[in-house]
Structures are given as structure tokens and as C-alpha cells.
Amino acid sequence: MTPLIGWQVSPAGPGHPATGDTHPAAGYERARGIIARFDAQTGSGLIFNPESSLLHVVNLAGWVAFNLCEGQDLSALRRSYAGVTASKLPSADAAKNLDIALTQLREAGLIKPVINHAVS
């Protein structure tokens, strides 16, 4: 995963569309087994994915996005992220950064779509 710098996420590259990426309406949750710690000295989140044996370094924007992935639906996730970043980013920039961060976190296997289980 490309390290995220500051409150701006890394720009989209060839496999990372800047817009148009769709996220599930049910939202995301953290993948099972992930180990995450915040390093206050560097202002970065360290997220280890034991499945891939990779350590990912994320900035505050990515760290906030990762921590908000608690199973809430996408609308609630967007509102929460906008609220947390309101003093740092205009809402349009916050929405764009969240979309990119979610895409990168998902591709790294750190979050997964929430699957609603219907009760039979």
C-alpha cells in the first residue's frame, strides 16, 4: 500500500481510479487478525496484515479511515470521517480522500466489506 502522507492521500495511479470507485453501501469492517498501532512520534499508523505478512504505514487520514471501519454503513462512515476531518479539509476533499483511503485499505486486505447476514 502506498504510504499516505499528511491529511492528503497519495494520488490515484494506474489501478487506483481517482473517482468512480464504488464502495459497498453496507460499509466496511477491519479484517480479522489485523494488528494496528499508532506511532505518535511519527504521526503514522502501523498496520500489520498477518495474512500477507506486510506492515503498512498510513498517515492520519488513513488511520482515521481504518479506525472508522467498524461495520457502520457507508453513509455513517462518510459522516464520521467528515466530522473528524472538518477542521483540516473541506468536505469535498474529505470525501475524495476517504474514497481513496478505503480503496487502498481494501486492496491491502486491511478492511473488508460488511456482509449482512439475513436471519432465516
Backbone bond lengths (Angstrom), bond angles and torsions (degrees), N, CA, C in turn:
res aa  C-N    CA-C-N  psi(-1)  N-CA   C-N-CA  omega(-1)  CA-C   N-CA-C  phi
1 M - - - 1.441 - - 1.511 108.17 -
2 T 1.270 116.76 135.59 1.444 121.31 177.71 1.515 108.84 -65.57
3 P 1.332 117.98 129.19 1.465 117.81 177.03 1.519 109.60 -59.87
4 L 1.304 115.52 141.18 1.456 121.54 177.88 1.525 107.76 -94.05
5 I 1.311 116.71 134.73 1.462 120.67 -173.71 1.523 110.34 -112.83
6 G 1.336 117.86 132.46 1.457 121.96 177.84 1.521 111.42 58.47
7 W 1.319 116.23 -147.50 1.457 120.39 176.65 1.510 110.74 -92.13
8 Q 1.313 117.97 -3.21 1.464 121.66 177.19 1.523 107.51 -100.23
9 V 1.311 116.34 131.69 1.457 118.91 178.77 1.519 109.17 -82.57
10 S 1.325 115.90 163.27 1.451 119.62 -179.19 1.522 109.65 -65.15
11 P 1.325 116.75 145.86 1.464 119.35 -178.30 1.518 111.78 -64.60
12 A 1.317 113.36 155.39 1.463 118.94 178.57 1.515 109.14 -67.59
13 G 1.297 114.72 143.58 1.453 120.08 178.14 1.513 109.48 -118.33
14 P 1.327 120.16 -166.06 1.467 121.21 -178.87 1.510 115.53 -57.81
15 G 0.955 159.83 -17.98 1.444 165.96 164.94 1.507 114.74 -105.47
16 H 1.363 116.07 0.40 1.460 120.24 179.45 1.528 108.98 -125.02
17 P 1.315 118.63 88.16 1.452 119.65 -178.15 1.523 111.50 -61.96
18 A 1.342 116.55 139.82 1.458 121.55 -179.56 1.520 110.30 -71.53
19 T 1.297 117.98 -34.40 1.458 121.73 179.11 1.506 108.28 -139.46
20 G 1.291 115.34 168.16 1.449 119.14 176.23 1.518 113.99 86.52
21 D 1.330 118.06 -6.10 1.450 119.44 177.59 1.519 107.51 -71.08
22 T 1.299 116.12 128.94 1.447 118.76 -178.98 1.514 110.11 -99.35
23 H 1.298 114.19 139.57 1.455 121.19 177.37 1.522 107.16 -116.25
24 P 1.324 117.66 148.08 1.458 120.06 -177.52 1.528 111.65 -65.63
25 A 1.319 116.20 137.80 1.469 121.37 179.93 1.527 111.25 -60.04
26 A 1.334 117.07 -28.02 1.466 121.13 179.95 1.526 111.83 -73.30
27 G 1.334 117.72 -12.95 1.455 121.49 177.67 1.520 113.58 89.52
28 Y 1.327 114.73 -162.42 1.464 121.68 -176.78 1.520 110.37 -130.65
29 E 1.322 113.84 159.47 1.458 122.06 170.20 1.520 107.45 -134.51
30 R 1.325 115.73 158.75 1.465 119.13 179.13 1.520 109.69 -68.74
31 A 1.311 115.56 143.94 1.461 120.67 178.10 1.530 109.43 -67.50
32 R 1.296 115.31 149.87 1.469 121.96 -179.57 1.526 110.44 -66.68
33 G 1.326 116.04 138.81 1.456 121.47 174.71 1.517 115.18 86.77
34 I 1.321 118.02 -4.21 1.465 121.50 -179.03 1.530 109.63 -67.48
35 I 1.314 115.64 138.56 1.466 121.59 176.55 1.524 107.11 -113.93
36 A 1.329 116.49 122.78 1.461 120.41 -175.91 1.522 110.96 -131.46
37 R 1.321 114.97 136.56 1.458 122.14 177.31 1.521 108.27 -140.84
38 F 1.321 115.45 147.03 1.458 119.51 175.60 1.520 108.12 -100.28
39 D 1.324 116.75 132.66 1.466 122.64 177.74 1.525 107.62 -101.93
40 A 1.328 115.92 98.99 1.471 120.99 -177.24 1.523 112.24 -62.58
41 Q 1.312 116.62 -30.40 1.464 120.48 -179.26 1.525 111.84 -63.02
42 T 1.315 117.30 -38.44 1.470 120.95 -179.85 1.523 112.47 -101.50
43 G 1.332 117.41 -11.84 1.455 120.52 -177.21 1.517 112.34 69.60
44 S 1.329 116.34 29.72 1.464 122.18 -177.60 1.520 110.72 -125.05
45 G 1.318 114.78 151.16 1.451 120.25 172.41 1.522 108.71 -94.35
46 L 1.297 116.08 140.16 1.463 122.29 176.35 1.521 106.48 -113.16
47 I 1.322 115.95 118.73 1.460 120.99 -175.89 1.527 108.29 -125.75
48 F 1.333 115.18 116.81 1.461 121.07 -178.78 1.523 109.50 -100.88
49 N 1.324 114.68 129.06 1.462 121.41 176.37 1.526 107.43 -106.18
50 P 1.339 117.88 102.90 1.464 119.88 -177.81 1.530 113.29 -64.46
51 E 1.321 117.08 -23.88 1.468 119.76 179.77 1.530 111.04 -66.55
52 S 1.343 116.83 -39.66 1.465 120.43 -179.86 1.525 112.18 -100.43
53 S 1.332 117.10 -8.07 1.466 123.47 -175.78 1.527 112.10 60.28
54 L 1.332 116.53 31.40 1.463 121.01 179.49 1.520 110.76 -112.29
55 L 1.328 114.97 141.19 1.456 122.40 173.99 1.521 107.06 -102.61
56 H 1.326 116.48 123.98 1.457 122.07 -178.80 1.519 108.80 -107.16
57 V 1.325 116.04 138.24 1.452 122.49 177.09 1.517 107.19 -108.85
58 V 1.320 116.78 124.01 1.462 120.79 -179.75 1.525 109.45 -124.99
59 N 1.319 115.53 150.92 1.455 120.68 177.32 1.521 109.79 -81.14
60 L 1.323 116.55 -172.29 1.452 120.31 -179.56 1.522 112.40 -61.18
61 A 1.332 117.47 -39.25 1.459 120.56 -179.89 1.524 110.76 -62.31
62 G 1.323 116.63 -45.73 1.463 120.52 178.52 1.514 111.68 -67.97
63 W 1.331 116.80 -36.87 1.460 121.61 179.82 1.530 110.32 -64.36
64 V 1.341 115.81 -44.65 1.466 119.91 178.48 1.530 109.64 -62.21
65 A 1.330 117.16 -47.25 1.468 120.58 179.61 1.527 110.48 -58.11
66 F 1.325 116.98 -46.63 1.463 121.37 -179.61 1.527 110.76 -59.17
67 N 1.321 116.93 -46.22 1.458 120.82 -176.78 1.517 113.59 -71.26
68 L 1.318 117.49 -23.04 1.464 120.15 177.31 1.528 112.01 -80.55
69 C 1.304 117.72 -11.54 1.470 121.33 179.87 1.524 109.03 -80.01
70 E 1.335 113.99 78.35 1.457 121.23 -177.77 1.514 112.13 -117.36
71 G 1.336 116.29 20.25 1.448 119.12 178.89 1.516 114.03 96.88
72 Q 1.338 117.05 -0.25 1.464 118.00 177.34 1.519 110.15 -74.91
73 D 1.340 116.52 156.86 1.456 119.06 -177.83 1.530 110.21 -69.85
74 L 1.319 116.00 166.16 1.459 121.90 -173.78 1.523 112.38 -60.94
75 S 1.320 117.88 -38.88 1.472 120.46 178.91 1.520 111.02 -62.08
76 A 1.322 116.95 -45.12 1.467 121.12 178.55 1.521 110.79 -65.82
77 L 1.327 116.88 -38.78 1.461 121.91 177.69 1.529 110.24 -61.03
78 R 1.338 116.67 -44.72 1.467 121.15 179.00 1.535 111.35 -63.66
79 R 1.336 117.22 -43.03 1.466 120.53 178.86 1.527 110.85 -63.54
80 S 1.317 116.56 -43.37 1.469 120.64 -179.81 1.520 111.24 -62.85
81 Y 1.324 116.46 -44.66 1.468 120.70 -179.44 1.527 110.34 -64.17
82 A 1.338 116.50 -44.07 1.468 120.41 179.05 1.526 110.70 -61.13
83 G 1.327 116.53 -38.70 1.460 120.32 178.65 1.520 112.81 -65.20
84 V 1.314 116.18 -42.41 1.465 120.77 -179.28 1.532 111.34 -68.24
85 T 1.322 117.18 -36.88 1.467 120.83 -174.57 1.525 113.88 -96.67
86 A 1.331 118.03 2.87 1.468 121.85 -173.68 1.526 113.62 -55.24
87 S 1.322 117.79 -35.47 1.467 119.74 -179.37 1.526 112.88 -79.59
88 K 1.335 116.77 -11.15 1.470 121.21 -176.70 1.526 113.54 -108.73
89 L 1.331 116.58 -32.19 1.468 120.62 -171.99 1.521 111.67 -136.83
90 P 1.331 117.29 143.21 1.468 119.33 168.78 1.529 108.73 -63.04
91 S 1.310 117.79 153.82 1.465 121.12 -174.32 1.526 113.27 -58.17
92 A 1.325 118.59 -37.31 1.471 120.57 179.09 1.524 110.83 -64.12
93 D 1.336 117.16 -41.60 1.463 120.65 177.92 1.519 110.94 -67.52
94 A 1.330 116.82 -38.86 1.463 120.46 179.01 1.525 109.95 -62.16
95 A 1.329 117.34 -43.68 1.468 120.88 -179.86 1.521 110.91 -62.93
96 K 1.323 116.62 -42.93 1.471 121.24 179.40 1.531 110.52 -64.16
97 N 1.348 116.46 -45.41 1.462 120.27 179.39 1.518 111.53 -62.98
98 L 1.336 116.41 -40.33 1.460 119.32 179.22 1.519 110.46 -62.83
99 D 1.326 117.67 -44.72 1.465 120.10 179.61 1.521 111.69 -58.96
100 I 1.324 116.61 -44.42 1.463 120.27 179.86 1.530 110.66 -66.39
101 A 1.345 116.55 -44.14 1.467 120.13 -179.61 1.521 110.73 -62.19
102 L 1.336 117.55 -43.40 1.472 120.31 178.98 1.519 111.24 -61.82
103 T 1.323 116.20 -40.94 1.469 119.77 178.24 1.524 110.29 -61.56
104 Q 1.335 116.82 -46.71 1.464 120.32 -178.59 1.528 111.55 -66.43
105 L 1.328 116.97 -41.83 1.464 120.33 178.58 1.528 111.02 -63.82
106 R 1.333 116.78 -40.67 1.465 121.34 179.16 1.532 110.49 -65.48
107 E 1.339 116.84 -46.65 1.465 120.61 -179.09 1.525 111.96 -63.72
108 A 1.328 117.14 -28.50 1.462 121.00 178.07 1.528 112.00 -81.56
109 G 1.335 116.39 -5.11 1.459 119.68 179.75 1.514 113.39 78.28
110 L 1.336 117.58 18.58 1.457 121.06 -177.85 1.523 112.67 -89.54
111 I 1.331 116.08 -24.30 1.463 121.58 174.73 1.520 107.88 -131.10
112 K 1.319 115.33 160.43 1.466 120.04 177.93 1.526 108.24 -141.79
113 P 1.325 116.26 153.08 1.469 119.36 178.35 1.523 110.92 -60.64
114 V 1.315 115.01 142.68 1.455 120.77 174.17 1.523 107.61 -70.92
115 I 1.289 116.68 133.10 1.462 121.35 177.19 1.513 107.07 -109.88
116 N 1.319 114.76 115.44 1.471 119.41 178.65 1.509 108.38 -75.81
117 H 1.303 115.83 124.68 1.459 121.01 179.09 1.516 108.40 -97.02
118 A 1.296 116.05 114.92 1.452 120.53 177.74 1.530 109.07 -75.35
119 V 1.308 115.55 137.38 1.463 119.88 177.78 1.516 108.39 -85.33
120 S 1.342 116.64 126.93 1.458 119.07 -178.54 1.497 111.31 -95.34
